[in-house]
């Protein structure tokens, strides 16, 4: 019993021990512990930034579609650049950079 005499009274308090047990349980053993909450917060921030990026892409694509519907010159330019279309009696020459070929490999 000499061993218990050297322990301070506040360490023998059942409320203190229960509180420490509760804190340890909440920090490490609970399914919604502090570490998983931090991880989920980081994931939420990443998802919000990707959402913002995709909303911006949608806006620009809608703008491009509207331009293609209303302006025939832009439609022709888009068809020539993207799909390599050409007019009759017209020759088409395609130049590729060496840098872009290396990136594709």
C-alpha beads as a LAMMPS data file, in Angstrom:
LAMMPS data file: protein, C-alpha beads

105 atoms
104 bonds

1 atom types
1 bond types

-500.0 500.0 xlo xhi
-500.0 500.0 ylo yhi
-500.0 500.0 zlo zhi

Masses

1 110.0

Atoms # bond

1 1 1 0.000 0.000 0.000
2 1 1 3.033 2.296 0.106
3 1 1 2.820 2.522 -3.666
4 1 1 -0.602 4.196 -3.559
5 1 1 0.567 6.793 -1.053
6 1 1 3.025 8.288 -3.532
7 1 1 0.329 8.895 -6.179
8 1 1 -1.119 12.436 -6.025
9 1 1 -4.772 12.750 -5.051
10 1 1 -5.829 14.256 -8.369
11 1 1 -4.586 11.101 -10.161
12 1 1 -6.753 8.935 -7.911
13 1 1 -9.861 10.995 -8.659
14 1 1 -12.380 8.852 -10.545
15 1 1 -13.739 11.837 -12.491
16 1 1 -10.275 12.792 -13.704
17 1 1 -9.553 9.214 -14.760
18 1 1 -12.927 8.960 -16.501
19 1 1 -12.270 12.232 -18.334
20 1 1 -8.834 11.084 -19.479
21 1 1 -10.316 7.761 -20.597
22 1 1 -13.048 9.577 -22.514
23 1 1 -10.530 11.874 -24.243
24 1 1 -8.303 8.940 -25.210
25 1 1 -11.329 7.043 -26.520
26 1 1 -12.510 10.021 -28.596
27 1 1 -9.045 10.724 -30.018
28 1 1 -8.018 7.218 -31.022
29 1 1 -10.776 4.609 -30.901
30 1 1 -13.912 6.400 -32.100
31 1 1 -14.749 5.909 -35.813
32 1 1 -14.988 9.698 -36.139
33 1 1 -11.685 10.370 -34.395
34 1 1 -9.641 13.538 -34.790
35 1 1 -7.277 12.095 -37.396
36 1 1 -10.018 10.957 -39.750
37 1 1 -11.747 14.330 -39.317
38 1 1 -8.570 16.128 -40.404
39 1 1 -8.243 13.801 -43.386
40 1 1 -11.871 14.381 -44.381
41 1 1 -11.406 18.145 -44.102
42 1 1 -8.432 17.987 -46.489
43 1 1 -10.437 15.844 -48.893
44 1 1 -13.333 18.323 -48.729
45 1 1 -11.000 21.208 -49.606
46 1 1 -9.621 19.244 -52.563
47 1 1 -13.128 18.466 -53.767
48 1 1 -14.172 22.107 -53.465
49 1 1 -11.198 23.260 -55.542
50 1 1 -11.897 20.627 -58.198
51 1 1 -15.562 21.670 -58.189
52 1 1 -14.536 25.270 -58.788
53 1 1 -12.227 24.177 -61.631
54 1 1 -14.954 22.127 -63.314
55 1 1 -17.510 24.915 -62.966
56 1 1 -15.055 27.247 -64.657
57 1 1 -14.505 24.697 -67.438
58 1 1 -18.257 24.303 -67.914
59 1 1 -18.645 28.065 -68.186
60 1 1 -15.909 28.339 -70.816
61 1 1 -17.317 25.369 -72.782
62 1 1 -20.791 26.923 -72.783
63 1 1 -19.268 30.166 -74.030
64 1 1 -17.430 28.293 -76.813
65 1 1 -20.599 26.429 -77.819
66 1 1 -22.523 29.683 -77.965
67 1 1 -19.822 31.198 -80.158
68 1 1 -19.889 28.162 -82.461
69 1 1 -23.667 28.393 -82.807
70 1 1 -23.731 32.096 -83.638
71 1 1 -20.555 32.823 -85.619
72 1 1 -19.887 30.785 -88.815
73 1 1 -16.301 32.074 -89.084
74 1 1 -15.423 30.646 -85.678
75 1 1 -17.167 27.393 -86.592
76 1 1 -15.032 27.113 -89.742
77 1 1 -11.859 27.928 -87.809
78 1 1 -12.710 25.316 -85.173
79 1 1 -13.419 22.653 -87.807
80 1 1 -10.153 23.393 -89.617
81 1 1 -8.005 23.353 -86.452
82 1 1 -9.628 20.572 -84.493
83 1 1 -10.786 18.137 -87.174
84 1 1 -8.332 19.096 -89.950
85 1 1 -11.147 19.795 -92.404
86 1 1 -10.421 21.598 -95.652
87 1 1 -12.199 23.146 -98.591
88 1 1 -12.230 21.624 -102.057
89 1 1 -9.139 22.269 -104.199
90 1 1 -7.144 23.102 -101.087
91 1 1 -4.013 21.424 -99.793
92 1 1 -3.454 20.827 -96.101
93 1 1 -0.008 20.739 -94.506
94 1 1 0.402 19.581 -90.911
95 1 1 3.469 20.597 -88.920
96 1 1 4.301 18.979 -85.606
97 1 1 6.886 20.104 -83.108
98 1 1 9.470 17.611 -81.909
99 1 1 8.710 18.601 -78.317
100 1 1 5.048 17.588 -78.595
101 1 1 6.014 14.258 -80.179
102 1 1 8.386 13.505 -77.289
103 1 1 5.690 14.312 -74.757
104 1 1 3.218 11.950 -76.451
105 1 1 5.687 9.054 -76.232

Bonds

1 1 1 2
2 1 2 3
3 1 3 4
4 1 4 5
5 1 5 6
6 1 6 7
7 1 7 8
8 1 8 9
9 1 9 10
10 1 10 11
11 1 11 12
12 1 12 13
13 1 13 14
14 1 14 15
15 1 15 16
16 1 16 17
17 1 17 18
18 1 18 19
19 1 19 20
20 1 20 21
21 1 21 22
22 1 22 23
23 1 23 24
24 1 24 25
25 1 25 26
26 1 26 27
27 1 27 28
28 1 28 29
29 1 29 30
30 1 30 31
31 1 31 32
32 1 32 33
33 1 33 34
34 1 34 35
35 1 35 36
36 1 36 37
37 1 37 38
38 1 38 39
39 1 39 40
40 1 40 41
41 1 41 42
42 1 42 43
43 1 43 44
44 1 44 45
45 1 45 46
46 1 46 47
47 1 47 48
48 1 48 49
49 1 49 50
50 1 50 51
51 1 51 52
52 1 52 53
53 1 53 54
54 1 54 55
55 1 55 56
56 1 56 57
57 1 57 58
58 1 58 59
59 1 59 60
60 1 60 61
61 1 61 62
62 1 62 63
63 1 63 64
64 1 64 65
65 1 65 66
66 1 66 67
67 1 67 68
68 1 68 69
69 1 69 70
70 1 70 71
71 1 71 72
72 1 72 73
73 1 73 74
74 1 74 75
75 1 75 76
76 1 76 77
77 1 77 78
78 1 78 79
79 1 79 80
80 1 80 81
81 1 81 82
82 1 82 83
83 1 83 84
84 1 84 85
85 1 85 86
86 1 86 87
87 1 87 88
88 1 88 89
89 1 89 90
90 1 90 91
91 1 91 92
92 1 92 93
93 1 93 94
94 1 94 95
95 1 95 96
96 1 96 97
97 1 97 98
98 1 98 99
99 1 99 100
100 1 100 101
101 1 101 102
102 1 102 103
103 1 103 104
104 1 104 105
